Amino acid sequence: MTLPTFILVGAAKAGTTALYWYLAEHPAVFMSPVKETNYFAYGLNQTGELLYGDPDVHRFPVKSLDQYQQLFAGAGNAAAVGEASPIYLECPQAADRIRETLPGARIICTLRQPVERAYSDYLMYLRRRGRRFDPARELTATAAWARPDSRWMQVSRYARQLERYFEAFPREQIHALLIDDFKPSPLRAVQDVYRFVDVDPGFAPDFDTPHAPGGMPASTALEGFFTSGAIVSAVKPWVPVRAANWIRRLRTRNMRKPPALPPELKQQLTASFRDDIARTSALIGRSLDHWL
């Protein structure tokens, strides 16, 4: 029976998809063929409702331990085995569930400036629903995503989410990195992760292929085709890596950069995160002053 030796827990829209692929490329690493298994976040209450998650947003393709184990049947002699489910960081039950099943697992968490993360997450929400971006509506403090109680802003409050992992696991089993770490030296950032999961840090993955590009699509129909769950599931087993990378590049060409967050709006919204940023900084032992 093979189960993960490490888990990439999020945060969403903080580079988790790219890191999933960089890990999958390493010859000594086996990654779950299902990204976002969401297994440790799945649970129902007595009335059959999800304990955590929005059915309109989250999917739970793996619901039993047997199904979960089957994902790693092809791991062979891989030195490190992992999966990536960004919902695990925000889900209140996930940390304890991972500890119960995988007490020795190493936990990887990527973080991003909270307002930027919330904005990017909201853009993905619009993309998946084929909705157009309206700058006059979206780039205001009263926009749906920007309200303090919105799901997008709440997910960006990392401190309590991280505390659950530091309470459940020894500090040496947790590796937190920032999406900012990839800007000056993506190779160094990725090799630090390789070192953390105990595989050869000298390997260099493909940095040329874009993964999960942000922005808004020029053609919503084309974006819908690229991201259709049914199409991806049917085609994925038959498409070679090079062809899949070509498709990713084609999808990137369909993306257009949305308007940047106005500095004054970003600063206004960031003000409500000051205490949370300070707590997060203390937890991970890194200065986050550049987020303020």
N, C-alpha and C positions, 0 to 999 in steps of 0.2 A: 504494500500500500504506500503510495507516494502522495504527500501533501506539501504545500508550500513551505519553503524555508524563509521566505520574505513576502511582505504584502506592501504594495504601493497604495496608500490610503487616501490620497488627494493632496490638496484641495482641487475641486473642479475648476477648470479654466486656468490652471497654474502650471501647465506643461506636462500633465500626466500622460497624455496620449503620446507625445514625442518620447518621453522617458520610457514608456511601455515598449516602444519599438526599438529604442536604443538597447534596452535590456534583451529583447527578443533576438536581436542580431548577434549578441555575444555567443560564441560557440559553446561555452560552458553553462549557458543559462537556458532554462526552459520556461517559457511564459504560457499561461493558460491560453488556449486558442480562442476562448471567449473573453474579450476585454469587458470589464464591468460585469462580473458574475453577480455581484451584489449579494452573495450568499449570506454573509454575516450581518447584513442589514435587514434580511427578510424575517418577518414574524407577523402573526395575526393575533388579534385579541379574541375574546370569547364570542364576539358577534361576527367574526370573520373579516374584520377590517384591518388594514395594515397598521402595525404598531408605529412604523415610521415610513414616510415616503408619500409622494403624491402620485396617484395612478396616472395622472395626465402628464407627468414628467419622468417618473422612474419606472424601469422595467426590471423584473426579477426572473431572469432566465434559468436560474439554478436555485432550487428550493429544498433540496435534501442533501444530506451528507454523502449519500451514494452517488448522486449526480455530480457533486463537487469533486469527489475522488476520481471519477471517470475522466474529468478534464485533464488530469495529470498522468494518465495511463501511459502516455507516450514520452514521459520524461527521460526514460532510459537511465543513463549514468550521468545525467546533468549534475554539475556541482552545486548549482543553485536553482531553485524552482520558485516561481512567483506568480502573482496575479495583481491586477490593478483595478480598484473600484473606488472612485472618488467619493461615493456616497458614504464610505466608511468613516471619513473624518467628521462629517456632520451628524451621522446617526448616533443617538445617545447610547444604544445598546451594543454597537459594533465592537468597541475596544474590549469589553469583557467577554464577548462571544469569541473573538479571535484568541484571547488568552486561554479560554477554557479548552479550545481545540488545538491551538498552536502556541503553547506557552514559550517556546524557544524562538518563535518567529522574529525576524528583524523587520522593523517598521520604517517605511520611507514616507516622508511627507513633503510635498512641495507647496510653497506659499507664494502669494502675490499681493502687491499693494491692494488693500481691501476694496477700495472704490473702483479701481481698474478691473479687479476680478468680477465684481458685481455687474459692472457695465458689460464686460465681455460675455458673462453668463446670460445676461438679458438679450444680447444680440443673438446668441445661439438659440435662445427661446423663440425669437422672432423668425430666425432662419428655418427652424424645424416646423414652423406653422405656416410658412410661406407668406409671412406678413412683411410689409414694406416698413422701412425706417423713416420716421418723420422727425427731423431735427427740432422743429419748433415745439414738438410735444415731448420728445425724449430727452433733450438736453436742458432740463429744468429740474429744480429740486423737488418739484411736485410730481415728476414722472413716476409711473408705477414702480419701476425698479429702484428709484432713488429714495423712496419713503423708508424711514428707519425700521418700520415693521415688515417690510417686504421680505420675501424669501431670499431674494438675491443679496440683500444687505445683511440679513441674519447669518447666512452661510459664510459671510466674510468676517464674522466675529470668531477668530480662531482660538482665543485663549482657553475658553472652557472646553472646546473640542480637543485641543491638545492636552489639556490637563487630564482628561480621561485616559489618554494613552500613557502619560507619565505616571499615573496612578496604577495602571495595569501592568506596565512593563518596566524593567530596569532601564535607566537612562542610556546605557551602552548599547541597547537594542533598538534605539530610535535615532534616525538620521533625518534631520530637517534641512532642507535647502530652499533657496529662493529662486524664483524664475529669473531674477536679476543675475544670478550666478552664471547663467548661460550666455549672457551678453558679452562679457570680456573674454571668456574662454569656455565655450561649450564642451570642448574635449576634457578640460580639467574637471568640470562639474560632473560629467558623466563618469569619468574614471574614478572620481571620489565615490560614486555610487557603486561601481564595480568592486572597488576595494571594500566597501561596507558589506556587500553581500558575499564577499570572500571568493571572488574570481579574479583572473588575471587583469589587472588594471591597465595593462599595456595595449589592450584592444581598442581600435578606433572605429566607431560605427559610421554609417552614412549620414552626413549632416546636410547633404544637398537636397534630399527629398523632404518636402514640407509635410507636416503632420497636423491634422485638425486646424487648418488655416482659419483665422478669425475674419471678421468683416461681414459684409452683406453681399449676397450673390447678385450678379448682373442678371442672371436668368434663374428665377425661382423654380422653374420646371426642371432645369438641368441639375440644380442642387438637390431637388427632391429625388431625382433619379440616382445621384451619387450616394445619397444617404438612406435610401429605402432599405428597411430591415430585411424585407423579403428578397430583394435583389442581392444584397450583400451576402446573406446566408446561402443563397443558391450558387453564387459565383465564387465566393471566397475559396472553397476547397480546390477549385480547378484553375485558379489564376496564379501564375508564377509570380515570384516576388518582383521581378523587373517590370512585369506588366502592371502589377498592383501599384508600383511606384509611379509608373507613367500615368495611371488614372488619378493618383493623388496630385500630380503636377497639373493635370488638366483641370481638376477641380479647383486648384489654387488660381488658375487663370480666370476662372469664372467669378472669383471674389473681387470685390471692390472695398477699399478701405472706407470705413464709416468716418464721419467727422470725429476728430479727437475731442476728448472731454475738455471743455473750456477750463483753463487753469483756475479761475475763480470758483467755478462749480465744484471742481475736484477738491479744492481747498475747503470749501464750505462743507461738503459731505464728509471729508476726512476728519473734520473737527470732532465728530461724534465717535470716532474710533480711537481717540488719543489714549484713553485708559486701556482699551483692549490691546492696542499696539504695544504699550509699555509692558503689559503682562505677558504678551507673546514673546517679546524681546527677552524678558527675564527667563522664560521657560527654555528657549532654544539657545540662550547664551550668545546672542548676536545683536548688534545695534540695528535698529530699524528706523533710525532718525530720518533716513532718506525717503521714507514713506509719508512723512508728515508735511 
